[in-house]
Amino acid sequence: MRKAFLLGTGFAALCATSLNQPLRAATLDDVIARLDALERSNAKLAKENAQLRERVNRMGEPRAAAVAAAPASPKGNPVLHAAVAPSPSPAPAAEHTVVSIGGAPLYTKAAGGNAFIDNTTVTLYGHVDLSGDIFNPGVYDQGTKLGVSSNLTYFGVRARHNLEPYGMPGWAAVAQFESLVEVASVPTERAAFGTRDSFLGMESPWGAIKAGKADTPYKKATAKFDPFSATLGDYNSIMGNTGGDLRAEFDWRAPHAIWYESPVWYGFQAAIMFSPGQNTAKDNSDFALGDFNCPGTSARGSGSGFPLTSAPEGCTDGSYGNLYSASLTYNQGPFTAVGAFELHEGTNRTGDEAVTPLSNGGVLIVPPGSVGIANEWAAKVGAGYRFSDVIGTLQLYGIYEVLRREHTVAAFNERSRDGYFLSATQSVDRWDISASWAHANSSPGSPGTGVLNAYPVAGVPVSAPAGAADFALNTLDSSADQYALGVKYHFSPFVSWYLVGSYLRNGPGAHYCLGVSGHGYGVCGRDANNNVVAGNKTEAVTTGMTFDF
């Protein structure tokens, strides 16, 4: 092209020779010089564009590549989050990518004079889980019902500022704001911005220290053991659940907390958390300072202090003081091992103390001080192993859990028991086929009463109308079993469909519920007057779709 252009230019200049020979020579030399200069300029610009494009591509690489390089380099995030990573979080591949709109990366707070070198990475992420449910609580006046639930749908913003250019290799400032999103139900303060894991912290080669609110290390330690998380087959119907009903006390997100997450050392990672009670009442019967919800309860949930959910005398249904939680996890190849412990100081359950007339003519008396205020703690060990078989992989998990409440009269202590959990997931191409079993041993006693369901109970006349008679729960077996079976199909690593069936068998004195931690609502043994109906058998089928971004 250049030669043809020069030839044409030379021919035009030759035609003008008869007019001005000196001008011809000067003009031709000038044109050639200008063309040479223009070509050099274009070549330089093309080279700079190529370098810039390569640099942008490197900045937009997925987190997986950064994590793979982390052990050999102090650059990037030196803390390899395993079981104690912020939960629930988006897919690992997107955790440390830059913010993008329409595939175009955005950069802010550039260091130096180059606007395409950025030390602050901002990530928008989310998880959407929507399901349709069919369930029957197994209660005399309820029957089969339909539901639509948004489950653990959440949205978050995460920021990370690399401090290496400022002379601190391996250091970074991190912040996160995460909120529940009520896709199916009408939003309340539960969905206010920052209600889920939100924090400010500092990462270093020796670990990360963060402050704010987050799932406890005890909760995170075995979160991946449950293949039916957030469905009506969620294992927290029993695991971490001391008394059944609408709460799992040791499946908790602790507010106003500070915690430490260690790096991964030879497969081991430790985490420890402290959450101060911030309570002006010695018996922890007030809201914690800065909160408008009873400690140890969810917004508008049982015992929260919200009207019609709590005793009128204040936070007397599970409110506690200081919280301590710790875990140690080991992940190496196909093997996983977990140990975790959590303590709730001064848990106030004085609301359980009452004199309750029974419609069968008896009286249940729970004397003052027999339940009262006492420490509650939980400990668990778990293990898992992944087998490679001829059709895919088989993942097995198991947990043994101990729940205890101290200094409580045995006849009224429903918070002390042991529990077990087993799960298995067979993966075949894009399909996961899973099954699980959770079991709660019987507790020493109970301070509560239950409404007679459609079966005879010792001490209650069989002729009593169904649902009309109360009875003391501490005379009955309070063990329970939960079974779940389901399939999941992965359209991609970010989109899946699932179908889960679950069955909960409550002993005559037990009142556990399905979906109490993670699902959009719990399915409990309650009649139309909100009375507890113990010993019910609950069945549910749920199908839904998840989408991570």
N, C-alpha and C positions, 0 to 999 in steps of 0.2 A: 504494500500500500504506500509505504513511504517513497519507494523508488518511482512508482507510477506518478505519485503526486509531484515529486521533484522533476520528473521528465516533463510533465505538463507545464509546470512553472517555468522550466528552462525554455520550452518551446515558445511560450508567450513572451518571454523576455527577448528571445532571438528575433521575433517578429518586430520588436520595437527598436532594433539596432540602428536602423537608418535615422531614427529620430534623435536618440541621445545615447551614444556609446558609453560615456562615463557613468551616466545614471543607471544604465543596464547592469553594469558590473556591481555597483554598490547595492542596487536593489536585490539582486540575486543572492549576494553574500549575506545580506541582512535577513532575507527570508529563510535561507538555510540555517542561519544561526538561531533565529527565533524558533524554527521547527525543532532543532536539536534541544534547545532549552525547554520547550514545551514537553518533549518526549521524556526528558530526564525528570521533569516535575511530575508527570503522570506516573512514571515508574516508581518514584519515591512515595507518592500518595497511595498507589496500589499496595506497596509493601507495608506501609503504616496501617492501612485498612486490614490487611491480612493478620498483622500482629494483634491489632485491636480485637478482631473477631475471635482469634484464638484465646485471648485473655478473657473475654466475656464468656466464652464457652467453658473455660476452666472454672470461672466463678459460679456458673450455673450447674456444675456437675452434681449428681445426687449424693446424698449423705453417705450412702453405702461405701463409695470410694474413699471418702474422708475417714470413715470408721476403720476401714481396712488398713489405712496408713497410720492410724493413731498410735499403735503400740511402738512403732519404730521412730516416731517423730513427735515432738512436743507441740506441733502446730495443730490447730483445730481443737476439738473437745477431748481433753485427756481422760475424762471420766466416762467409761464405757457403761452406760446404764443397762443393767440386766433386769432382774425382777423388780428393782426399786425405781425404775424409770418412771417419769410422770405418767399416771394412769388415770383414765384411759388416754392414750396419745395417738396421733396419726401414724400412718405407715412410716417405718424407719427411713424409707427412701426419700421422703419429703421433709424430714424433720429440720435439716439445716440448709435447705435450698433457699434462694432469695425469693422475695415476693414477686409474683408475675401476674400480668393481666394480658390475656390472650396470647400467652406464651412469651411475651416480651418482659425480660427482667427489669426490675426497678431497683435503683441504688440510692442510698441516702448517706449524709454525713461523711462525705469522701475525705480521705486523708491526703494531705499534700496538694499538689496542683493537678493531679490526674483524676478527673471526675469518674473514671471507671474503676478505680481501686477503692474498695469500700470495706471498712472494718466492722460495720454493723449489719447483721443479717436479720431481717424481719420475716417471719413465716406466718401466713394465715393457714389454719388447718381446721378440720372438723370431721365429725363422724355422725352419720345419719342412720337411724335404726327405727323402722316403722313396721308394726305387725298387726295382723288381725287374729283375734283369739276366740275360741269357743271353750267355755269352762262351766263346771258345775261344782259349787262349794260343798255339796253333800250335806246341806242343811235343810231341815224339814219344810221351810217356807220359801226357799230360793229357787231351785231348779236350774236348768241350763240357760246360760246367758251368752251374749255376744259382746265383743269389745274391740276397740281400735286403740293402739298404744304407741307412743313415741319413744318409750324406753330410754336408753342412755344416749340420746342425741345431744351433741354438744358442739360448740364453736369456740375457737381460741385464737389468740395472738401470742406468738413467742418471739422474743428478741434476744440476740446474742452479740455482744461487742467484744471483739478480739483485742486483747491488750498486748500482744506480742510486739507490734510496731512501737509500743511505748516502753520497751525494755523489760517486759514481763512474759517471757516465753511460757506457753502452756496455761496462761491465765485468761479468764474471760468473765465479763459481767453478764448475767442472764436475768430475764424477767419473763413472766407469763401471766396472762389473764384468760381464764377459761370459764365458760358458762353453760349450764344446762339449757337446752332449747326445747320448749314444749311445742312440738310440731302438731300433735293431735289434740292436746287438751288446751284449755284456756290458761295462759301464763299467769303465774303468781310470783311472789318474791323468791320462790325456789329457782326461777329462771332469770333472776336479776344478774347483770353482768358481773362476773367474778365469783359466782357461787361455787364453782368447782376448783380444781387445783390452780391456785394463783399465788405467785411468789416473786420475790426479788432475791438474788443470790450471787455468789461468786464461785467460779470453778477454778481449780488449780491442779497441778500434777499430783497433789495429795488428796484430792477429792473435792466435793462440792458442799458448801454450806448455804442453806436457803431459809427464808422466813416468810410466813404467810399462812396458807392453808393447803393441805394435801392429804391424800389417802395415807393412812399410817403404814409404816413398814410391815406391821403384822398383816394388814389387808393385802398389800402388794405381793407379799412373799409367795402366796399360792394362787394368785389371781389367774394365772395361765393354766392352772390345773382343771379349771371348770370349762368344759366345751360348750355349756349352755348359758354362759354369762348373759345377764339382762333379759333372758326369756323367762317364761313361766316354769322352766326347769332349772333355774339358777340355784347353785348349791347353797346359797345363803338362806334358803328357806330353813335350813337346819344348821349349817356350819357357821360358827361365830354368833349364833343366836341362842341366848341364854334361857329365854322363857317362852319362845314361840311368839305368835301374833305378828305385829306389824313392824318390828325392828330387829336388825341384826347388830347387837351392841358392839361386836368386835369385827365388824366390816364397816369401817368408819373413816370419814374424812375429818381430820382434826383441825379446828380453827385456831387462830392466833398461836401458831406453832413455829418452832425452829428445829431444823433437822440437818443431819450430816449424811452424805452418801459417799462411800469410799470408792476409789477406782477398783477395777477388777485385778486381783492378784492371783495368778495361777488358777483362775476359775472361781475364786472366792470374792464375794462382795458383801460388805456390811452396811447397815443403815441403822440410825438411831434418831428418835424424835422425842421432843419434850413440848407439851402444851400446857401452859399454866392455867389454873382454874379461873383466875380473875373474878372471884366471887366474893362479895362483901359479907355474905352470910356464912357463919361458921359451919352450918349444915348444908351448904351449897344449894340452898333453896331459892336463891335469886338468879336472875339472868347474869351471865358473865359480863363484866364491864366491857362496853363496846358492842354487845350483842342484844338482840331483842327476841331471843329464843332460848328455852331452857337448855343447858349443856347436855350433850349426849342424845339429842333428839333432832330430827329433821324438821324443816319449816312446816308448820301446820300439821305435823305428825303427832303420834301418840306421845303424851307427856311434854309437848312443846310449849305449853302455856297459852296456846291459841284457844279461843273460846270453843267449848264443847269437845275439847280433846284432852283436858287435864282436870285434875282436882282443883277446886277453887283456892286451896291454901298455898299454891305456888308450885315450884319445881320439886315435886316429891315423888316423881315416877321415873327414876333413872338418872337424875342430874348428878354429875360427879365434879370433883375438883381437878387436881393435876392429872395429866395423862403421860405415861411413859410407854414407849413402844420401840422394839428393836427386832432386827432380823439378820440372819446370816444365810446367804444362798451360795450354792456351788453349782456351776454349770460347766461341764467339760464333755465335749462330744455328745453322745446320746444320753448321758447320765445327768440327772438333776437331783439335788438334795437341799432341804430347807429346814431351818429351825427358827421359831419366832416366839416372842413374848410381849404381852401388853398388860399394863396395870392402870385401873381407874381408881383414884383415891377418893374415899369418902362418898361412895355412891348412895344417894338419898332415895330410899324406897319406903319412907314413912307413910306414903299414900296407900300402901298395902295393909296398913294396920287399921282394922275396923271391926265392928260387931255387925254381922250381916245375917238378918233373919232369912231362913230358907222356906220356900213355899211348901216344902214337904213336912214342915212342922219343926225342923231343927234350927240351930243357930251356929254359925261359924264365928268364933271369937279369935281374932289375931291380936294378942295383947301388945301394948306399947313397948317398944324395945326388942320385940321378938324378931323383927325384920330390920327396922331402923336404918342406921347409916353405917356402912362397912365397905371395905375395899373389895373390888371385884377384879379378877385377873384371868387371863387365858394364856395357854401355851400350846404349841403344836409342832409336830415334826412331819415332814413329808418327803416323798421321793418319787422320781419318775424315770422311765427309760424308754427310748425310742428304738424299735426293732425295724430292720429292713427285711421285708418279706417278698415273695414272688409277685405280689400284686401292688406293692407300694410300701407304705410305712405304717407301723402300728405303735401308737403312743399310749403308754400306761402311766397313771398317776395314782398315788395313795396318800391319805392324810390321817393322822391320829391326833385328836384335839382334846384338851382338858380345860373345862370352864369351872371356876370356883368363886363362891361368895363367902367371905369370912364372917365369923361371929354372928351367925343367924341360927335361930332355933330350927332344927332339922325338919320338923313337921311343916314349916312355912317357907322352906328354902327351895325355890324352883330354879335357882340360878347356878346350881352346881350339878354338873354331869359330865360324862365323857361322850365323844362322838367320833364317827368314822366316815371316810369318804373314799370311793374308788371311781375312776373313770377310765375309759378306753376309747381311742379314736383310730379307726382304720382309714387311711387315705388311699384312694384309687384314682389316679389322674386328677381331675378337678373335683372329685367328690370326697367328702368326709362323712363317715358313718360313725356315730358316737353313742355311747351308753354310759350311765352313771348311777351310783347308789349312794345315798347318804343316810346315816342312822344316828339317832339320838338315844342314848341310854335314859332310863327313867331317873328323874331327879328325886332327892330325899323327900320333898313335900311340895306344898303350894299354898299361898295365902288366898287363892281365888276360889270363885264358884263358877259353875257352868250350868247352862240350861239343858234339860233333858232333850236328847234327840230321839229319833225313832228306834230306840233299842232299850231294853231294861238295864238298870244300873243298880248295883247293890245298895240297899237302903232306901230306894225310891220305888213306890208301888208301880207295877207295870201298867196298871189301869189309868195312871195319870195321863191327861191329854198331852200329846206330843208338843214339846216346846213350852209347857206350862210350869214345870217343876225345876227348882234349883237344887244343886248338890255340891258338896265340898269336893274339890279336886284332889286334896292331899290324901285321900283314901284310895286313889286309883292309879293304875299304871300310866305313866306319862311318857313312855317311849314312843318313838315315831320312826317311820321309814319313808324315804322319798326315792322314786325311781324315775329316770328320764331316758328317752330314746329319741334320736333325731338324725337328720341328714342335712348337709350343707353343700351347695354347689357354688364354686368360685368362677364367675364369669371372667374375672381378672384378679390380680392381687388386691384390688380396691373395691370390687363389687361382688356381693354374694347373695344367695337366697337360701333360706333355711326353713325346715319343718321340724317341730319338736312336740313330742307328747310327754306328759308328766302325770304321775300319780303319787299322791301323798296319803299315807295311812297314819292317822293319829291314834294313839292308844286312848282308852276311855278317859284318861285325865289330861291328855295333851291337846294343844290348840295351835300348832304350827300352821303357817300360811305359805302359799306359793307366790313367788315374785316379789318378796318384800324388799329386796335390795337390788335395784337395777332396772327391773321392769317398771313400766309407767304406773302401775298400780298393783296392789297385792290382792290375792284371792284368799279370803279368810273364812273360818267358821263363825260367821256372825249372822244373826237373824235380822229381820226387818227393823227391830228396835235396838240394834247394835249390841245385843247381848252376846257374850261368848258362848259358842256351842262347841264343847269339847268332844273329842272322839270322832270327829267327822272324817270322811274320806273324800278328798278333793281330786277331781280329774280335769285336765286341761290339754288342749291342742292349740298350738300357736304357729303361724307361718308369717314370715316377713322378709325384708330385704335390708341389707346394709350397704352403705356407700361411704368410703373414706376419701378425703381430699386434703 
